[in-house]
Amino acid sequence: MTALEQYFGGLSDKRVGVIGAGVSNMPLIRMLRAAGIRVTVHDKKDPTALGDGYATLATLGVDFALGEHYLDALDEDVIFRTPGVHPRFLEKARQNGSEITSEMELFFAVCPCPIIGVTGSDGKTTTTTLVGEILRHAGYTVHLGGNIGTPLLPRVGEMTADDLAVVELSSFQLMGMKHSPHIAAITNLTPNHLDYHKDFDEYVQAKTAIYRSQNENDRLVLNLDDEVTCSLRASGNLFCTSKTRELANGVFLKDGVLYIAENGARRELMPAADIRIPGAHNVYNMMMAAAIVQGYAADEDIRAVATSFGGVEHRIEFVREKDGVKYYNDSIASSPTRTIAGLQSFQQRVILIAGGYDKHIPYDVLGEPICEHVKTLVLTGATAPKIRDCVLAAGEAQPPIIEVSDLETAVREAARIAEAGDIVIMSPASASFDRFKNFMERGNLFKALVNAL
């Protein structure tokens, strides 16, 4: 009997609540019902808003608690939290004896193979993808998922002890986590998701849950050039990255060359200039990936991926060239620091399309980089006034600013003012939830609009 089967067996006489009928929880609901477990689905949407999902759930035989008061009747023995619901809303149920868990927590508990977990404010998707590519090149069967878009719990049955699970983890998923991966990595920590977290400290506490349950046989990878992550203390073995200092244990950059050091002995990995994906931030991502795969992949595997990997979809993704103008999709840039990294990837001033949902994070850091790297700024969405004000307050030569009502108009305006040789990049510095389900949907619309020009 597998660990998952044992877990489900322990729920046979219990009532289970699942909050949210989204992408990550729908497979969980199917698995619970297939095991004969009584399930109540709590969701803010009504049957009409759930659409086909409601019919699917009804066919599975679940009970429902839907609508505005969907959390009022939480009293099940075990409650699976969706990442989008803050644990504070479940505190009453916890105090009344309910066990609060999540699909990701369960995956960590029953996964039969070592887990590599990556979190951070910036770069986690690219780093996670690079790690998966390197490990596949090294011959491993890799299960890539988590916040990167694929639920891993339904795939537990096909995993073996010799496989590796590579998981991107958000602060939402990490809140309350009682398990840690065998290898944990934090790329950096800057203010983010302050519409969800009460303050930056809570955000940091959520992120650092990734390593708090590690032991001396596990490993933590930290970026020592980030002022927050460099102050963290490991529960297991510490392995670091840095562009500014030589390390005894870690991956570092010196004179344009990446080195790997173990117990004070260093070896050359590769010139940073050989990394195919552009931008200084991607040197960091590659360094982080190289540090994570130590003990699993050879230097040759790292170099092979570094020199061939073309990048992640929606991350400075080349869309097309039309009339001498190049268009790039950077929809994954949902914070100012991500957009700054995107702007710094080009050697010329760009036409920037930015703005979106307001996560209540500061934008003041964005003013100077926009003045330095942007030829014309096209703004849309709820954060447009914040971004405009930070540019106007920068006190430097400011680019022309155009404010429009939606992304469709923004693309048309950017195309209208662009000249041969220009670069147009959508790098919103904001989340997508003002209009889109996620950054992928936003990026796909941008690409469709550009391709229709």
C-alpha positions in Angstrom: 0.0 0.0 0.0 1.4 3.4 -1.0 1.6 6.4 1.3 -1.2 8.1 -0.6 -3.5 5.0 -0.2 -2.7 4.9 3.5 -3.6 8.6 3.8 -6.9 8.2 2.0 -7.7 5.1 4.1 -7.3 7.3 7.2 -10.0 9.6 5.8 -12.6 6.9 5.2 -14.7 7.8 8.3 -14.0 11.6 8.1 -15.7 14.5 6.5 -13.4 16.5 4.1 -13.8 20.0 2.9 -12.0 21.4 -0.1 -11.8 25.2 -0.6 -11.8 26.2 -4.2 -12.6 24.2 -7.3 -9.6 25.5 -9.3 -6.8 23.9 -11.3 -4.9 22.5 -8.3 -7.9 21.2 -6.3 -10.0 19.6 -9.1 -7.7 16.6 -9.4 -7.6 16.3 -5.6 -11.4 16.3 -5.5 -11.5 13.5 -8.1 -9.0 11.4 -6.1 -10.8 11.9 -2.8 -14.2 10.8 -4.4 -12.5 7.9 -6.1 -11.4 6.7 -2.7 -15.0 6.9 -1.5 -14.4 9.9 0.8 -17.3 12.4 1.5 -16.3 15.8 0.2 -17.8 19.3 0.5 -16.6 21.8 -2.0 -16.5 25.4 -0.8 -16.2 28.0 -3.5 -17.1 31.7 -3.7 -18.5 31.2 -7.2 -22.1 30.2 -7.7 -23.1 27.3 -10.0 -23.4 29.5 -13.0 -19.9 31.1 -12.5 -18.4 27.6 -12.0 -19.8 26.6 -15.4 -18.8 23.1 -16.6 -16.9 22.6 -13.4 -20.2 22.6 -11.4 -21.6 19.8 -13.6 -18.4 17.8 -13.2 -18.4 18.2 -9.5 -22.1 17.3 -9.2 -21.4 14.1 -11.3 -18.7 13.2 -8.8 -21.3 13.4 -6.0 -19.8 16.1 -3.8 -21.7 18.4 -1.5 -21.6 22.2 -2.1 -21.2 25.3 -0.1 -21.1 28.1 -2.7 -21.5 31.8 -2.9 -20.5 34.8 -0.9 -20.7 32.9 2.5 -18.8 29.9 1.3 -16.5 29.8 4.3 -19.2 30.3 7.0 -19.9 26.5 7.3 -16.4 25.2 7.5 -16.6 22.4 10.1 -15.2 19.3 8.3 -12.7 17.1 10.0 -10.0 17.8 7.4 -10.0 21.0 5.3 -7.9 21.4 2.2 -7.1 25.1 1.7 -6.7 26.7 -1.7 -3.5 28.8 -1.9 -5.7 31.9 -2.6 -7.4 31.8 0.8 -5.3 33.2 3.6 -5.1 30.8 6.7 -6.5 33.6 8.9 -9.9 33.0 7.4 -9.7 29.4 8.6 -8.6 30.0 12.2 -12.1 29.5 13.6 -12.4 26.1 12.0 -8.9 25.2 13.3 -9.8 26.2 16.8 -12.9 24.1 16.6 -10.8 21.0 15.8 -10.6 20.9 12.0 -7.2 19.9 10.5 -6.1 22.4 7.9 -3.9 21.2 5.1 -3.5 21.6 1.4 -3.0 19.7 -1.9 0.7 20.7 -1.8 1.2 19.7 1.9 -0.3 16.3 1.0 2.0 15.9 -2.0 5.0 16.5 0.2 3.8 13.9 2.7 3.3 11.1 0.2 5.8 11.8 -2.6 8.0 8.7 -3.0 11.0 10.6 -4.5 13.3 13.4 -3.4 11.7 16.9 -3.8 13.6 20.0 -4.9 11.7 23.2 -4.1 12.3 26.7 -5.5 10.7 29.9 -4.2 11.5 33.6 -4.2 10.2 36.9 -5.4 11.9 36.9 -8.8 13.4 34.2 -11.1 11.8 31.2 -9.6 10.0 30.0 -12.7 13.1 30.3 -14.9 15.3 28.7 -12.2 12.8 25.8 -11.6 12.6 25.2 -15.4 16.4 25.2 -15.7 16.7 22.7 -12.8 14.3 20.4 -14.5 16.1 20.7 -17.9 19.5 20.0 -16.3 18.3 17.0 -14.4 16.6 15.5 -17.5 19.8 16.0 -19.4 21.5 14.1 -16.5 19.2 11.1 -17.2 16.6 11.5 -14.4 12.9 11.2 -14.7 11.7 14.6 -13.6 8.3 15.6 -12.4 8.0 19.4 -12.8 5.1 21.3 -11.3 3.6 23.2 -8.4 3.1 27.0 -8.9 4.6 26.6 -12.4 1.2 25.3 -13.4 0.9 21.5 -13.1 -0.5 19.8 -10.0 1.8 16.9 -9.0 -0.4 15.0 -6.6 -2.3 13.1 -9.4 1.1 11.9 -10.7 2.3 10.4 -7.4 1.3 6.9 -8.5 3.7 7.0 -11.5 6.6 8.3 -9.5 9.4 6.0 -8.2 12.1 6.5 -5.6 14.7 7.1 -8.3 12.8 10.0 -9.8 13.1 13.7 -8.8 10.2 16.1 -8.2 11.0 19.8 -9.0 8.5 22.1 -7.5 8.0 25.9 -7.8 6.4 27.2 -4.6 4.6 30.5 -4.0 4.2 32.2 -0.6 0.5 31.3 -0.8 1.4 27.6 -1.0 4.1 27.8 1.7 2.0 29.4 4.4 1.5 26.8 7.1 3.6 24.2 5.4 5.0 21.6 7.8 7.2 19.8 5.3 10.3 21.0 3.5 12.0 19.7 0.3 15.3 17.8 0.4 16.8 20.8 -1.5 15.3 24.2 -0.9 16.2 27.3 -2.8 15.2 31.0 -2.3 16.2 33.2 -5.3 15.6 36.6 -3.5 13.0 38.3 -1.4 11.5 41.7 -2.2 8.1 43.2 -1.3 5.4 41.3 -3.2 1.8 40.2 -2.7 1.1 42.8 0.0 -2.6 42.7 -1.0 -2.6 39.1 0.5 0.0 39.3 3.2 -0.5 41.7 6.1 3.1 43.0 5.7 6.5 42.2 4.3 7.5 40.2 7.4 4.6 37.8 6.9 5.6 37.4 3.3 9.2 36.5 4.3 7.9 34.1 7.0 5.8 32.4 4.4 8.7 32.0 2.0 11.2 30.8 4.6 8.8 28.0 5.5 10.4 26.2 2.6 13.4 25.2 4.7 12.2 25.4 8.3 11.6 21.6 8.5 14.9 20.6 6.9 17.4 18.5 8.7 21.2 18.1 8.5 20.8 15.8 5.5 19.0 18.5 3.4 20.4 21.5 1.6 19.4 25.2 1.4 20.5 27.3 -1.5 20.5 31.1 -1.0 21.5 34.2 -3.0 24.0 36.0 -0.9 23.7 39.2 -3.0 20.1 39.8 -1.8 19.9 41.7 1.4 17.1 39.6 2.9 18.2 36.1 1.9 21.8 36.7 2.9 20.6 37.1 6.5 18.8 33.7 6.6 20.1 30.8 8.6 19.9 27.2 7.3 18.4 24.2 9.1 20.4 21.8 6.8 23.5 22.3 4.8 24.0 25.7 3.2 25.1 26.2 -0.4 25.1 29.8 -1.8 25.4 31.9 -4.9 27.1 35.3 -5.4 28.3 37.6 -8.1 30.2 39.8 -5.6 32.3 37.4 -3.5 34.2 34.2 -3.7 32.6 31.3 -1.8 33.9 28.2 -0.1 30.7 26.4 -0.8 28.6 27.6 -3.7 28.5 29.0 -7.2 30.1 32.4 -7.8 31.1 34.8 -10.6 34.6 36.2 -11.0 35.9 38.0 -14.0 33.0 36.9 -16.1 33.4 33.2 -15.3 31.2 31.0 -13.2 32.9 28.8 -10.6 31.6 26.0 -8.4 33.3 25.7 -4.9 33.0 22.7 -2.5 34.8 22.7 0.8 37.1 25.5 -0.4 38.1 23.7 -3.6 36.9 25.5 -6.7 36.5 24.5 -10.4 35.6 26.5 -13.4 32.1 25.9 -14.8 31.7 28.2 -17.8 31.9 31.8 -19.0 28.8 33.8 -18.1 28.7 35.1 -21.7 28.0 31.5 -22.9 24.6 31.5 -21.2 22.0 31.6 -24.0 19.2 33.5 -22.3 19.9 37.2 -22.1 20.1 39.5 -19.1 22.1 39.8 -15.9 19.2 38.3 -14.0 19.5 35.1 -16.0 23.1 34.7 -14.9 21.7 34.7 -11.3 19.1 32.1 -12.4 21.7 29.9 -14.0 24.0 30.2 -10.9 21.1 29.2 -8.7 20.2 26.2 -10.9 23.8 25.1 -10.9 23.9 25.2 -7.2 20.7 23.3 -6.8 21.7 20.4 -9.0 25.0 19.7 -7.2 25.2 16.0 -6.4 22.7 15.1 -9.1 24.1 16.5 -12.3 27.6 16.9 -13.8 29.1 20.2 -14.9 28.7 18.9 -18.5 24.9 18.7 -18.0 24.8 22.3 -16.7 26.8 23.7 -19.6 24.7 21.8 -22.1 21.5 23.4 -20.9 23.0 26.8 -20.2 24.2 27.1 -23.8 21.0 25.8 -25.4 18.0 26.8 -23.2 16.1 29.5 -24.9 14.0 30.8 -22.0 10.6 30.4 -20.4 7.3 31.3 -22.1 6.1 34.8 -21.1 9.6 35.8 -19.8 11.2 38.2 -22.3 9.8 36.0 -25.0 10.4 37.1 -28.5 7.0 37.3 -30.3 7.7 38.7 -33.8 9.4 41.4 -35.8 7.1 43.6 -37.9 8.3 46.6 -40.0 11.7 46.4 -38.3 10.1 46.5 -34.8 10.7 43.6 -32.4 8.0 42.7 -29.9 8.7 40.9 -26.6 6.2 39.3 -24.1 7.3 39.6 -20.4 3.9 39.0 -18.9 5.4 37.0 -16.0 6.9 40.2 -14.7 4.3 40.9 -12.0 6.5 43.1 -9.8 8.7 46.1 -10.3 12.0 44.2 -9.8 11.0 41.7 -12.5 10.3 44.6 -14.9 13.6 46.2 -14.0 15.4 43.0 -14.8 13.6 42.9 -18.2 14.5 46.5 -19.1 18.2 45.8 -18.2 18.3 42.9 -20.7 18.3 45.3 -23.6 21.1 47.6 -24.7 18.7 50.3 -26.1 15.8 52.2 -24.8 12.5 50.4 -25.3 8.8 51.1 -25.7 7.4 49.7 -22.4 3.8 48.6 -21.9 3.1 48.3 -18.2 0.4 48.3 -15.5 -2.2 45.9 -14.2 -3.7 44.7 -10.9 -2.6 46.5 -7.7 -0.9 44.2 -5.1 -0.3 47.1 -2.8 3.4 47.0 -3.2 5.8 50.0 -3.5 6.7 51.2 -7.0 9.2 53.9 -6.2 12.1 51.6 -7.2 10.8 51.6 -10.8 11.1 55.4 -11.5 14.8 55.7 -12.3 15.1 52.4 -14.3 12.2 53.6 -16.5 13.8 57.0 -17.1 17.1 55.3 -18.0 15.8 52.4 -20.2 12.4 53.5 -21.6 11.9 55.5 -24.8 8.1 55.8 -24.4 5.9 54.4 -21.6 2.4 53.1 -22.3 0.4 52.5 -19.2 -2.9 50.7 -18.5 -4.7 49.1 -15.5 -5.1 49.9 -11.8 -1.3 50.5 -11.2 -0.9 53.0 -14.1 -1.2 56.0 -11.7 1.4 54.5 -9.3 3.9 53.8 -12.1 3.3 57.2 -13.7 3.9 59.0 -10.3 7.1 57.1 -9.6 8.5 58.1 -13.0 7.5 61.8 -12.5 9.1 61.7 -9.1 12.4 60.3 -10.4 13.7 63.8 -11.2 15.4 62.7 -14.4 14.7 63.0 -18.1 11.3 61.3 -18.2 10.0 59.4 -21.3 6.7 60.4 -22.8 3.8 58.7 -21.0 0.7 57.4 -22.7 -2.2 56.1 -20.6 -4.8 53.9 -22.2 -7.9 51.9 -21.1 -6.8 48.4 -22.0 -4.1 46.1 -23.4 -5.6 46.1 -26.9 -5.3 49.9 -27.1 -1.8 49.7 -25.5 -0.5 47.4 -28.2 -2.0 49.6 -31.0 -0.5 52.7 -29.5 2.9 51.1 -29.1 2.8 49.9 -32.7 1.7 53.4 -33.9 4.7 55.2 -32.3 7.3 52.5 -32.9 9.9 53.0 -35.7 12.1 50.5 -37.4 14.8 49.4 -35.0 12.6 49.9 -31.9 11.8 47.2 -29.3 8.3 47.0 -27.7 8.1 45.0 -24.5 5.1 44.2 -22.4 6.5 44.0 -18.9 3.6 45.0 -16.6 5.3 45.2 -13.1 1.9 44.2 -11.9 -0.3 41.2 -11.4 -2.8 40.2 -14.0 -5.9 39.8 -11.9 -7.6 43.1 -12.8 -8.7 41.5 -16.1 -7.1 38.1 -16.5 -7.0 34.8 -14.7 -3.2 34.7 -14.7 -0.2 36.1 -16.4 -0.3 33.3 -19.0 -3.7 34.4 -20.2 -2.4 38.0 -20.3 0.7 37.0 -22.2 -1.3 34.9 -24.7 -3.5 37.9 -25.5 -0.5 40.1 -26.0 1.0 37.7 -28.4 -2.3 37.3 -30.3 -2.6 41.1 -30.6 1.0 41.5 -31.8 0.6 38.7 -34.3 -2.6 40.4 -35.6 -0.9 43.7 -36.3 
